[in-house]
Amino acid sequence: MKASNNSRIPEPEVPVVTLAILQLTRFGDLIQTAQALEELKKSHPEYRVVLIARSQFSKPLDFLLKRIFDKVYHLDTKRIFESSEVNGLKNSFEGISSFLNEINGEAIEVLINLSFSNSSAYLASLIKSQHKIGTFFDLSNKMQINDKWSQVVYSTVMRGSLNPFSLVDLFKNIIGIRSAENKSTPAITARSNTIIIHPFASQERKAWKAEKWVEVIYRTLKENEGTSIQIVGAKNEILKSQLITENPLLKTFGHRIQNLTGKTTLAELSMELKKAKLFVGHDSMVGHLAAINNTTTLTVSLGSVRPHETTPYHPNAYNLAPRTKCFPCFPTDACSFNQCHHDIPYQIVSASIKQLLEHKEITAEWVKVAVSSFHISSVNFYRARFNKGHMNLESLIDNHVDSPDIFRSLYKVAWSFVIGDHEENIPFPKLTANTHRDLLDALTGLQHLFELSEFGKKYSRFILEEISSHTPSIARIKEYSKKIDEIDQLQSMVQKTSPSLAPIIDYFAVRKANLYGDSLVKLTESSYYAFEECASLCSILFELIENTISEHKLTSSKINSRSDVNK
């Protein structure tokens, strides 16, 4: 008899890897988180991904989140803390414990905290997982940030306005998503001749007054026959919307204006955005929802908004931002006049709307020809471009690039190379006398930082050599450690004379506060590598700035020689 070949040995089951994303912030951050995770699910469909979010923000977005996440855990903070007011803290503790027990029933391989707050860090500490990324507290109640991209977020996004990355790209970098392809410009589909306008924002300083939006809407409807406008917003913005729709200037256009403020769910609003030809508004969740639906967006950034971080993640995204010196401010900064509100003329917004409706894109050439130099003199105008899967904001006003934009570009190259291990190619910016001077000042500061980092490496090496000697001296080790402390203090002082170097200095401070190791040897080795990384960042930025200045001098000499020939 012959053995049968029909019976097969069953293949062993591959264990399902579960990732947990902790995102306790608001609607916009949740949508941007979903955009990042959408790419992860495309490249690794075998992963099980769960989301932990506050129910007041996650439940209204359930129509979107359930397409991307395998399960969403809704943390009802309002119910939990309201019960403490009525029944004492015991009920709140029981509510939190019940929520944690449910989550800890998951076999979580990696917990990734994408919300950088103390409350999310404490919650991350209580959730069981084999590995943790982002902020969390250890057993000694010390905040830990072990991965480098989270350290970049904590030291740049949380500390200043020189972060060059979109939040979606930062989330992707933290998670470890490598985008293989750029986002392509979506094919133009049949859409209604409707513009959706969201003229509100979470803070007063982020939004124009009603009068300015009335001017934009009046010009738009007057110059674009057949176009209608839908005004959208939350229920608490109904009165503000009425200040716009009931303005006498818009009386003759009432039949072409539909006020949907407070009348739609987010799912219904998403469907309206999918049908609309254009979205116009301030920085808000609605712009990100438009990007999800491949709708062209024109964002007016004001107040504390940072265009490079929060512009809708989409190839057809445009952003107008003021050149006001104090822009972007911090939410805690006092401001009584809101100069940035006056620095973006409504004329450039209405002209851009007309161009997008008729020609579907805005170019630098169009801005140069069609928009008055008076109107663009106080404005930065950007368009989103994708390079190697990451979004960049390309200036549409080529005769002006300010110092912050130049430094953001330089930092993008440096961070991407040192931490992300990939190269970013950017064109050399055009320098003015002021930006040239700022770059020269930064060279001096970088030289100081580099020298201090080299000293830090030297004294870290001295400690390691002393420890490995036959008769290590505690006194010498303390002396070298004191020198390292002095170097740390001197590095922080460089920021006072070279504020544009704050991202490196703050990043290095976070790196030193999160050294790896459970022994003096490992901690010292970690310190040595931190100093080495700081020196590498300084060296790369120094070279980039030198090349930028050299290119500027070369270009200037060519222009001067041409003018001499013409004479």
DAJONOR-V361724 format. One record per pair of residues at least 6 apart in sequence whose ideal C-beta (glycine too) atoms are under 7 Angstrom apart, sorted by sequence separation. I is the first residue (numbers start at 1). GAP is how many residues later the second one is. If there is no record, write none. Layout:
i/gap
I/GAP
I/GAP
This chain:
i/gap
23/6
66/6
137/6
138/6
145/6
156/6
157/6
201/6
221/6
273/6
281/6
291/6
301/6
311/6
321/6
329/6
356/6
395/6
416/6
417/6
466/6
495/6
516/6
517/6
23/7
40/7
58/7
65/7
84/7
113/7
137/7
156/7
172/7
200/7
220/7
250/7
279/7
290/7
355/7
384/7
385/7
416/7
466/7
494/7
495/7
41/8
83/8
84/8
113/8
124/8
135/8
136/8
199/8
221/8
233/8
264/8
279/8
311/8
416/8
515/8
517/8
40/9
83/9
145/9
199/9
220/9
367/9
384/9
385/9
517/9
23/10
124/10
135/10
231/10
287/10
352/10
395/10
466/10
467/10
495/10
516/10
81/11
113/11
124/11
125/11
279/11
355/11
382/11
383/11
413/11
466/11
494/11
515/11
21/12
37/12
80/12
83/12
124/12
125/12
217/12
245/12
287/12
299/12
307/12
382/12
412/12
515/12
111/13
231/13
299/13
327/13
382/13
383/13
413/13
492/13
51/14
58/14
121/14
133/14
199/14
231/14
245/14
307/14
367/14
381/14
382/14
463/14
491/14
59/15
80/15
120/15
121/15
122/15
135/15
297/15
324/15
355/15
380/15
381/15
512/15
515/15
21/16
58/16
80/16
111/16
121/16
134/16
273/16
279/16
283/16
324/16
381/16
133/17
153/17
273/17
279/17
282/17
297/17
380/17
409/17
463/17
491/17
51/18
111/18
241/18
278/18
279/18
280/18
281/18
282/18
283/18
301/18
322/18
462/18
463/18
512/18
50/19
53/19
55/19
108/19
110/19
116/19
270/19
274/19
276/19
301/19
324/19
351/19
511/19
49/20
50/20
55/20
108/20
109/20
113/20
114/20
241/20
269/20
273/20
278/20
282/20
294/20
296/20
297/20
298/20
299/20
300/20
301/20
302/20
323/20
351/20
409/20
49/21
50/21
51/21
52/21
53/21
54/21
55/21
108/21
109/21
110/21
111/21
112/21
113/21
149/21
291/21
297/21
322/21
362/21
376/21
459/21
48/22
51/22
53/22
56/22
109/22
112/22
113/22
121/22
273/22
283/22
290/22
291/22
306/22
322/22
508/22
511/22
30/23
50/23
52/23
54/23
104/23
110/23
113/23
238/23
270/23
291/23
305/23
348/23
406/23
75/24
103/24
104/24
149/24
150/24
237/24
238/24
288/24
304/24
320/24
459/24
460/24
488/24
149/25
195/25
237/25
287/25
304/25
459/25
100/26
231/26
291/26
303/26
304/26
508/26
30/27
41/27
100/27
147/27
217/27
229/27
235/27
283/27
304/27
348/27
19/28
21/28
23/28
30/28
228/28
229/28
230/28
231/28
232/28
233/28
234/28
320/28
347/28
348/28
401/28
456/28
24/29
73/29
231/29
232/29
233/29
320/29
367/29
401/29
406/29
17/30
18/30
19/30
20/30
21/30
22/30
23/30
24/30
27/30
31/30
34/30
38/30
73/30
210/30
214/30
228/30
230/30
231/30
345/30
367/30
504/30
17/31
21/31
26/31
30/31
34/31
37/31
213/31
218/31
348/31
403/31
456/31
16/32
18/32
20/32
37/32
195/32
197/32
199/32
218/32
221/32
232/32
364/32
403/32
455/32
31/33
193/33
200/33
210/33
214/33
217/33
402/33
504/33
27/34
34/34
193/34
194/34
195/34
196/34
197/34
198/34
210/34
318/34
362/34
364/34
388/34
504/34
193/35
198/35
214/35
221/35
343/35
344/35
403/35
452/35
194/36
196/36
214/36
343/36
116/37
200/37
232/37
303/37
116/38
302/38
452/38
302/39
452/39
134/40
200/40
133/41
116/42
230/42
449/42
484/43
300/44
318/44
199/45
449/45
448/46
300/49
445/49
52/51
445/52
449/52
445/53
467/53
232/54
298/54
467/54
298/55
323/55
446/55
449/55
50/56
322/56
323/56
442/56
445/56
114/57
322/57
323/57
441/57
464/57
298/58
442/58
320/59
321/59
442/59
114/60
296/60
464/60
320/61
463/61
464/61
112/62
438/62
112/63
319/63
318/64
460/64
318/65
317/67
460/67
461/67
460/68
315/69
314/70
311/71
315/71
457/71
460/71
280/73
311/73
319/74
457/74
207/75
278/75
307/75
456/75
457/75
196/76
206/76
196/77
206/77
278/78
313/78
453/78
457/78
278/79
323/79
196/80
277/80
33/81
194/81
195/81
201/81
453/81
454/81
194/82
195/82
199/82
200/82
201/82
311/82
453/82
192/83
194/83
195/83
196/83
197/83
198/83
199/83
201/83
191/84
192/84
193/84
197/84
198/84
191/85
192/85
195/85
308/85
449/85
450/85
453/85
20/86
191/86
198/86
307/86
18/88
20/88
198/88
450/88
18/89
22/89
449/89
450/89
18/90
19/90
22/90
25/90
18/91
19/91
20/91
21/91
22/91
23/91
24/91
17/92
22/92
23/92
208/92
411/92
446/92
450/92
19/93
21/93
22/93
24/93
407/93
24/95
207/95
446/95
24/96
206/96
446/96
205/97
206/97
403/97
22/98
205/98
206/98
205/99
206/99
443/99
203/100
308/100
22/101
22/102
443/102
442/103
439/106
20/107
186/108
20/109
439/109
439/110
436/113
418/115
436/116
418/118
418/119
429/119
428/120
431/121
418/122
414/123
417/123
428/123
414/126
414/127
203/128
185/130
205/130
216/130
220/130
224/130
227/130
184/131
185/131
215/131
219/131
223/131
410/131
413/131
36/132
183/132
35/133
39/133
205/133
208/133
216/133
220/133
224/133
212/134
216/134
410/134
32/135
36/135
40/135
410/135
32/136
36/136
40/137
33/138
39/138
32/139
36/139
39/140
36/141
166/142
167/142
166/143
167/143
164/144
161/145
163/145
166/145
168/145
163/146
166/147
157/152
195/158
161/167
188/172
183/203
63/204
182/204
60/205
61/205
182/205
60/206
182/206
63/207
182/207
181/208
179/209
180/209
179/210
179/211
169/221
169/222
166/225
64/228
162/242
161/243
164/244
162/245
164/245
162/246
164/247
165/247
173/247
164/248
162/249
31/254
28/256
32/256
28/257
31/257
27/258
31/258
28/260
31/261
152/263
152/267
149/270
148/271
35/278
32/281
28/282
162/340
162/341
160/342
159/343
160/343
156/347
159/347
155/348
156/350
155/351
156/351
155/352
152/355
155/355
151/356
154/356
151/359
151/360
151/363
145/365
146/368
145/369
144/370
